[in-house]
């Protein structure tokens, strides 16, 4: 099976799995879920390819075990990211840019977290780069730990098990094998759908709350000048 090389060969999902096996998949999921250096890793395509290889017997592991371990790696990764954020705190926003660290990525994750609140931990799972920094920002913001654990687990299950099962479900479909490159591109595009839905929902809400043209704060419309006032201006 030939997969799409969205970068160097060592980032190709098929190459990674063939070289490092399930252990490599778990390490990458862990790193991408909460380590600063993991933002460039191919999480979505890797999980889809993992599920596909399991169902075609090219990865000799039970699907249930693979899903469980992937979810576990994702949840622990976010946990590490959260604790790192709590310890590092605001100093993260003062860290200078380097080849592996861009302040812009932290700011994007921060804005994402501020906009969507706790549910950003679920939505961010499906957005490359953002999913790496969001648990760290949650720690910096000192999000309630019980809420973090809840949303962390839900997000880990939906993303880790969901994308893997999707790959397994489509693994025996001939069309998928013949068009695996397009499938992987589609996964990347579909990953932003939850964000697009939330954006449109928030935009619609803001339009409803916006004051009508000609209205004044507190309701009503500007009062019409009295006749005496109009004559006085003349």
Secondary structure, DSSP 8 states (H G I E B T S, - for coil): -----SSSGGG-HHHHHHHHHHHHHHHHHHHHHH-GGGTTS-HHHHHHHHHHHHHTTSS-S-HHHHHHHHHHHHHHHHHHHHHHHHHHGGGGGG----SS--HHHHHHHHHHHHHHGGGHHHHGGGSTTHHHHHHHHHHHTT--HHHHHHHHHHHHIIIIIHHHHHHHHTTT-HHHHHTHHHHHHHHHHHTTHHHHHHHHHHHHHHHHHS--TTB-TTSSB-----HHHHHHH-
